Amino acid sequence: MTWLRETRERRGDPRILWPQARSIIMLAMNYGPDENPLAVLNQRNAGAISVYARHRDYHDLIKGRLKLLAQWLAGAARERLGQDCDVKVFVDTAPVMEKPLAQAAGLGWQGKHTNLVSRTFGSWLFLGSIFTTLELEEDTRTEDHCGSCRACLDICPTQAFPAPGKIDAMRCISYLTIEHKGHIARALRTAMGNRIYGCDDCLAVCPWNKYAQDAHEAALIARDELRSPSLAMLAQLDDAKFRSFFSASPVKRIGHARFLRNVLIAIGNSGDENLSAMARLHLDAQSPLVRAMAIWALARLVGREAFEALRAEYLPQENDADVREEWMAA
């Protein structure tokens, strides 16, 4: 697609990233799951990992494919058009407005959950872009086909959609479990359930997924051990084992402390008192983030008398203000 007037005026000119560019080629890759991604939410002793993170990191896969295609494009321009062209590829590596650009390119439309929806692949799409100095013909923009459906808005556990097409990132579980570096607000923890990395609810419930296809790319097929991993096992991973277990997975990017924060919230939501032993392991963790969530989990799993005994033991030696507040608020 070449630049559309609407894209320039309403979304900002993407050429600010690379002024020489004259066209953007938008591409999508299907990563449809081979099972219902909402089923794991009923397994309270297991962690729910977003579909896109249950296999090899898609950034590496797609960027490699885009580079090959970009090289072919440059070669074809020289051979068939007799002109040189420069190219650059992006996959979440720059502030590219991928979803509105993909809609302008005819790949799909932005649903009420703000993600791209395709009549062929539903909501399960990775996006990438090739910027080029070639002048290419514009494609036809895809129109919205959501109609009056509100399924994606209504299913959101934390009510992160203040209006169709608008998302409050500070309430979105994907943002909270992946991007947010600090303590997660107490008011949102219960709604997180056992989601330890990302959330697929608004994607999975989309009616257009009845046309979706399972991913055919071998690298995008879920690893069995990441479909519903045991919370008890995950809570016992030290930093080295965490990095090994999530090797080549985007989960590794959030780091061990944030990962344990998420796992401990899931443990607190499990309702399984047997998992309280996993939370107790982290009461003296080096990270205040982890200690605080261990306290929150224990307050929900053990009896009052047992919790008071733990507080009497650990609170006097706690120096972190947030962790002390967690002890007192429980």
QUICOR-V850421 format. One record per backbone hydrogen bond with DSSP energy under -0.5 kcal/mol. NH is the residue of the N-H (numbers start at 1). CO is the residue of the C=O. E is the energy in kcal/mol with one decimal. If there is no record, write none. Layout:
NH&CO&E ; NH&CO&E
This chain:
3&22&-0.8 ; 8&4&-2.1 ; 9&5&-2.5 ; 10&6&-2.6 ; 11&6&-0.6 ; 11&7&-1.4 ; 12&8&-0.6 ; 14&12&-0.6 ; 16&13&-1.8 ; 17&14&-1.9 ; 18&15&-0.7 ; 21&18&-2.2 ; 22&132&-3.0 ; 23&132&-2.1 ; 24&1&-2.6 ; 25&130&-2.8 ; 26&24&-0.6 ; 27&128&-2.6 ; 29&126&-2.1 ; 31&124&-1.4 ; 37&35&-0.6 ; 39&36&-1.5 ; 41&38&-1.2 ; 42&39&-1.7 ; 43&40&-1.5 ; 44&42&-1.2 ; 46&43&-2.3 ; 47&229&-3.0 ; 48&194&-3.1 ; 49&47&-0.6 ; 50&197&-3.0 ; 53&50&-2.0 ; 54&51&-1.6 ; 56&219&-1.3 ; 57&248&-2.7 ; 60&57&-0.6 ; 61&57&-1.3 ; 62&58&-3.0 ; 63&59&-2.3 ; 64&60&-1.7 ; 65&61&-1.8 ; 66&62&-2.9 ; 67&63&-2.2 ; 68&64&-1.8 ; 69&65&-2.3 ; 70&66&-2.9 ; 71&67&-2.3 ; 72&68&-2.1 ; 73&69&-2.5 ; 74&70&-2.3 ; 75&71&-2.2 ; 76&72&-2.9 ; 77&73&-2.3 ; 78&74&-1.6 ; 79&75&-2.4 ; 80&76&-3.0 ; 81&76&-0.7 ; 81&77&-1.2 ; 82&77&-0.6 ; 82&78&-0.6 ; 83&77&-1.8 ; 88&131&-2.3 ; 90&129&-2.3 ; 96&94&-2.8 ; 98&96&-2.4 ; 101&97&-1.9 ; 102&98&-2.7 ; 103&99&-2.1 ; 104&100&-2.2 ; 105&101&-1.7 ; 106&103&-1.3 ; 107&102&-2.5 ; 108&102&-0.5 ; 109&117&-2.1 ; 111&109&-0.7 ; 111&115&-3.2 ; 114&111&-2.1 ; 117&109&-2.8 ; 118&122&-2.6 ; 122&118&-1.8 ; 124&121&-1.3 ; 125&123&-1.5 ; 126&29&-2.8 ; 128&27&-2.2 ; 129&90&-2.1 ; 130&25&-2.4 ; 131&88&-3.3 ; 132&23&-2.4 ; 133&86&-1.8 ; 136&134&-0.7 ; 142&103&-2.2 ; 149&146&-1.7 ; 154&150&-2.7 ; 155&151&-1.6 ; 156&152&-0.5 ; 156&153&-0.5 ; 159&156&-1.0 ; 162&160&-0.8 ; 163&166&-0.7 ; 165&112&-2.5 ; 166&163&-2.3 ; 168&160&-3.5 ; 169&167&-1.0 ; 171&168&-2.2 ; 172&168&-0.8 ; 172&169&-0.8 ; 176&172&-2.7 ; 177&173&-2.6 ; 178&174&-1.3 ; 179&174&-0.5 ; 179&175&-1.3 ; 180&175&-2.6 ; 188&185&-1.7 ; 189&185&-0.9 ; 189&186&-0.7 ; 190&186&-0.6 ; 192&188&-0.8 ; 192&189&-0.9 ; 193&190&-1.4 ; 195&192&-2.1 ; 196&48&-1.9 ; 196&194&-0.8 ; 197&48&-1.3 ; 204&200&-3.4 ; 205&201&-1.7 ; 206&203&-1.2 ; 209&206&-2.0 ; 210&207&-1.7 ; 211&208&-1.7 ; 212&209&-1.1 ; 215&32&-2.7 ; 220&217&-2.0 ; 221&218&-1.4 ; 223&54&-3.3 ; 226&223&-1.9 ; 227&224&-1.3 ; 228&224&-0.6 ; 231&45&-2.7 ; 234&230&-2.3 ; 235&231&-2.5 ; 236&232&-0.7 ; 236&233&-0.9 ; 237&234&-1.4 ; 242&238&-2.8 ; 243&239&-2.2 ; 244&240&-1.8 ; 245&241&-3.0 ; 246&242&-2.1 ; 247&244&-1.4 ; 249&246&-2.3 ; 252&246&-0.5 ; 252&249&-1.3 ; 253&250&-1.6 ; 254&251&-1.4 ; 255&252&-1.2 ; 258&254&-0.5 ; 259&255&-1.8 ; 260&256&-2.6 ; 261&257&-2.3 ; 262&258&-2.0 ; 263&259&-2.3 ; 264&260&-2.9 ; 265&261&-1.7 ; 266&262&-2.0 ; 267&263&-2.4 ; 268&264&-2.4 ; 269&265&-1.5 ; 270&266&-0.6 ; 270&267&-1.1 ; 271&267&-0.5 ; 273&271&-0.8 ; 275&272&-1.7 ; 276&273&-1.8 ; 277&274&-0.8 ; 278&275&-0.9 ; 279&275&-1.3 ; 280&276&-2.3 ; 281&277&-1.1 ; 282&279&-1.8 ; 283&280&-1.5 ; 285&282&-1.5 ; 291&287&-2.3 ; 292&288&-2.5 ; 293&289&-1.4 ; 294&290&-2.0 ; 295&291&-1.9 ; 296&292&-2.1 ; 297&293&-2.3 ; 298&294&-2.3 ; 299&295&-2.4 ; 300&296&-0.9 ; 300&297&-0.7 ; 301&297&-0.9 ; 301&298&-0.6 ; 302&298&-2.6 ; 307&303&-2.2 ; 308&304&-2.6 ; 309&305&-1.8 ; 310&306&-1.8 ; 311&307&-2.6 ; 312&308&-2.3 ; 313&309&-1.3 ; 314&310&-2.6 ; 315&311&-2.3 ; 317&314&-0.8 ; 318&315&-1.8 ; 324&320&-2.4 ; 325&321&-2.2 ; 326&322&-1.8 ; 327&323&-2.0 ; 328&324&-2.1 ; 329&325&-2.3 ; 330&326&-1.3
